[in-house]
């Protein structure tokens, strides 16, 4: 199931994506200024003569764009034409950044919720295999000592097929295996599952028990649905975040079939309480952006004796996420937050970042707690310095 460690990782990834888009927007709308200072070919003045003055106005406009962007005092000597072009471009830049923020914020939630769609598709893959098993036996002219149609009578797979939640959620989310994907599914069955000795041994059992049915389903899940390159290559191509999502899907699939009786079979939720986790996820992302300058000042003031190159964008984002969580989520112990962001730094930043993040967040948390900015509440949070 989705946990908050994964949500922290995805919040970091989406903040990084937003900062990258923000930089691209800045460069684009800085370049747009040049469009306001193109030669007017309708004038009687030669283009070459116009360019000299226009180039000067363009450079001054870019200077003014940078001044108002960084909230610096404006140079009064900048001509009106240059100021107007700079302000127009800055308005377009801010609109673009706002759109990017909304787009990324919405997309990151959809991305996590799509994990459940993949889970449903994996379960439906099991059902597709049973139908292909029937098709396989019907198309064969030569009788063999193992009957692939027996897979369709597997009690666990029948229970899965009868799961109303699987049916209704698949329809609501438009999750299915299309006709165009049948070749892929048949390739999986014929080249991977059918020749497997464990699978063939099961097919030779005339009346398998529930335990034997369950053992086979778990075997197919672990060895083909979750591991086989035909399946993993398919999902990796469809899901850009497969490397992070696959562990969640593995957990959900394994737990689905961790049952003692066929009646116990039920679908797993995306998270224990997704609505609460979703609020945490969105709020964490927004707290960093809404308090960006405040968090950056706290960090820079404390890190002023550190080498400047250690404050890479990844480190800065991880530190801001750490501060956002420690300050704004009173029910999460400070030590838990610090440890989580140390792990994030180890995986996504420089080799020395884990130690750096640990030291800085530890010092900042103690300082902010003394100042009354960090206040923890809830059971077990009396001592979490």
N, C-alpha and C positions, 0 to 999 in steps of 0.2 A: 504493500500500500504506500501511497504517497506520504512522506513524512516531512518535517520542517527542515531537515538537512537538505533535502532535494529542493525545497522551496527557496532556501537561502542561496543555493547554487544558481537557480533559475533567476532569482532577483538580481544577483550579480551579473549574470550573462546579459540580461535585458537592460540593465543600467549601462553596461559596457556598449551594447548595441545603440542605446540612446545617445551616449556621449560621442560615439563614432558618427552617427547621423547628424548630431548637432555641429560637429566640426565640419562635416561636408556641407551643411547648410550655410555655415559662416563663410566658407570659401566660395560657394556658389553665389551668394548674394553680395559678397564683396566684388566678385567678378561682374555681376549684373550692373554695377555702377557704370562700367565702361559703355554700356548700351545707351546711357543718357548723353554720352559725349562723342557720338559718331558724326562725321562730317555731313552737312546738309548739302546734298548735290543740287538742290533747287536754287541755291544762292549763286550770285555772280562771282563770289570769291573762290579762287582755286582751292581744291581740296587740301593741297599741301600747306597752304597758308592757314587754313582753319585748324589743321591738326596740331600746330604748335600751341595755340591757345587752349584747344580742347584737351590736350594731354596734361597741361598744367591744371585745368579745372578737375580732370579726373583724379589726378594724384592728390589734390587738396580734398576732394570728396572722400577718397579712401582714408585719408588721415582723419577726417571728421567722423567717418563711420567707425573707425577704431576708437576715437575719443569718446563718442557717446555710448559705444558698446561697453567700454571699460569704465564708464562713468567718470571720465577725466574732465578737467576744465577745458572748455572749448576755446580754440583760437579765434578771436574776434575778427582777424583779418581774412578769414575764409570767405570767399564770395558766396552770395545767396544761391546761385545755381548749384554750387558744390554741396551746400548744406541741404538743399531740397532733395537732391539725388541721394545723398547719404541717408537722410531720414526715411525716404521712400523705400530704399533697399533694406533698412533696418526693420521697418514695419513688416515687410514681406518675409524677412528672416525670422522674426518672432512668430509670425503666423505659421510658418513651416515647422518651427520647433514645437509649437503647441500641437500641431497635427501629428508630428512624429511621436510625441509623448502619449497622446491618446491612442494612436495606432499600436504602439509597443505595449502599452498597459493592457489594452484589450487582448492583444495577440498572446501575451504571456499567460493569461488565464486560460484562453482557449487551448493553448499548447499543453498545459497540464491536464485539462479536462479531456483532451484527445487521447491521453493514455488509456482512459476507460474504453474508448472506441477500439483501440488496438487490442485490449483485453477481450472485448466482445468478439472481435474478428478472429482471435486465436481460438476461442471456444467454438466458434462457428467452423473453424478449420477442422476441428475434430469431427464435427457432423458431416462436413463435406467428404472427409475421408471414408466415412461409413457408406456414403452413397457411391463413391468411386469403387469401393470394395465390391458392392453389388454389381456395378457396371462391369468390373473386371471379370467376375465369374461368368456373367451372362455372355460376354463376348468370346470367351474361350471355348473352343470346340473339343479340346481334349480334357477328359476328366482327370483330376489330380486327387491326391490323398489329403489335400487341405482345401477347405471351402472358405473363400474370402467373404461370402455372404454372412458368415457367422459373426463377423464384426458388427453387423447391423443389429444383432440380437444381444449385444453387450448391455447388461443391465444398467451400468453407470452411464453409458452414452444414451440409452433410452431415457433415463432420468434427466440428463442434460437437455435432450431434445424437447422434453415436456416442461422445461423450466419457463414459466410465463414471463418472468423478468427478462430472460434472454431474448425471448421473442419480441416483447413490447419495446425494450430498449433498442434492439437492433432496428426495428421499424422506425422508432422515433429519431434515432441518430443516423439512419440510412447506412447501416453497417451490413455489408454482405460481400459475398464472393461473386463477382460478375462472370458472365459467360466467357468473356475474354481471358479470364484468369484460370479457366478450367485446364488449359494445357500445363500451366504451372503446377496446379494441384495434382494432376495425373502424373506428371514427372516426379513429384515428391513421392507419390504412392508407389509407382512402378520401379523407380530407380533406388529408392532409399528404404521405404517401409516394407514392401512386399518381399524383397530378398533377405530381410533380417531374420536370423535364426530364432530369436525370441518370439517374433510375431508369427512365424510359421509354426512354432511349437504350440502357441495358443490356438491357432486355427485347427489343429489336430485334436483338440479337446472337444468331445461331442456335447457335453453339458457342463460348461465352466461354472464354478461357484462365484459368488459375489466377490470374494477375495481375489480370485483369479482375474475376474473382469476389471477390478480396480487396479490390480498390479499392472495389467496390460496398459490401461489408460495412463497411469502415472509414467510408465516406461515410454510410451509414445510422446507424452508431454515433455519429459526431461531430455529424451534423446533426439527427437525430431522437431517438435514445435519450438523448443527453446534453444536447441544447439545446432541442428543441422544447417549447413551453409546455404542450402536452397531456400530455407525459410528465413534465416537471419539476413541473407543478402537482400531478400525481398523487402523485409521490414526496414532495413537500414536505408534502402533506396527511397522508401516512402517517408521516413521519419529522420529529419536532420539531427534530432537529439536522441537517437537510438542508444548511443553509448551511455547516457545518463538514465534513460527510461527503462532499459532492458532489465535492470535489477528489480525495479518496482513490478514489472510485468511478471518476472520469474516468481516473485513472492506471492503475487495475486493468483497465479496459475497453480502453484504448489498448494497454497492454502485451500483453494477451491476443492481439491480432491483429497484433502486430509480429513477423511470421514470414516466413521465406524460402520455406518449403515447407508444403504442407497437413499433412504429417506432424508438423510442429513445433508444431501447435496444442495448447495445454494450459492448464488453468485456473491463475490466479495465486493465491498464498497471501494470507491476510489481512495478514500481516507476514512479514519475513524469518525471524524467530524469535518467534512470538507467545507461546509459553510463558514465555520470558524477559521479554518486554515486559509481559506480564500481571502477573508478579511485581513488576516495577518499578512499574507503575501502582498496584497495590494497596498496595504498601509505601509509596510516596510519599504516598498518601492517609492511610494509618494513621500514618505518622511525624508528620505535621502534627498530627493529633488527639491522639496519645499524648504528644507533647511540647509541647502548646499553650502552657502557662504558661511553660515554659522559654524557648521561642522568643520569646514576647511580651515577656518580661523583657529579653532580649538586645536586642530591637528598640527598646523604650521607653527603655532606658538610653542607647542610642546616639542616639536621635532626640529626646532631651529638649529640645534647642535649636531644633527645627523647630516650625513652627506646628501646633497640634493638629489643625486641620481637614484637614491633608494626610494624616493617618493614617486615611483612609477604610477601611471594611471590606475593599474590594477590594484596596487597597494592602497592608493588613495580611496578608491571605491570600496574596498574591503573594510578599511578603517571607518568610512562614513556609514557603511551598513552596520558595523559593530556598534558605533555610537547611537545610531538610530534605534537599534534594538534595545540596547542597555538603558537608554533614556526613556523610550516611549512604551516599552512592554514590561510593565511592572511585575507581571506574574512569572517572567522568565528569569531565573537566577543569573547574576552577572557572570559567574564562573562558567556556566553553560554557554552563554553567548560568546565569551572570549575563546573557549575551546573550539567552538564551531567555526569561528572565523579564522582561527589558526589553521584548522584543517583545510578550509577553503583556500587560504593563501598558499599552503603547501601544494595544492593541486593545480592552482591557476596562476600563480605569480612566480617570482624568482626563487632560487634555492634558499636564499637567506630571509625570505619574506615572512615565513612562519615565526621565526624568532623576533623579527622586527615588530610584527603585528602583536605578538604576545606582550612584549615589553611596553609598547606604546599604549595599547588598550588597558593594560593593567594599571599603569600610572594614571591615565586619564580617568578611569572608572573610580579610583580612589579619590582623586582630586574633585571630580564632579559629585561624588557622594558627600564629601565634606561640605561642598557648597550648597547641598540640598537639591541639586538638579536631578540626581538619580535617587529615586525613592521606590524601593521594592515593597510589595505587599503580597499577602497570601500565605498559605500554609507552607512551612519549611523555608521561608525566605527572610527570617529575622537576621540570620548571619550569612550574608553572601557577598562579603566585601571582595 
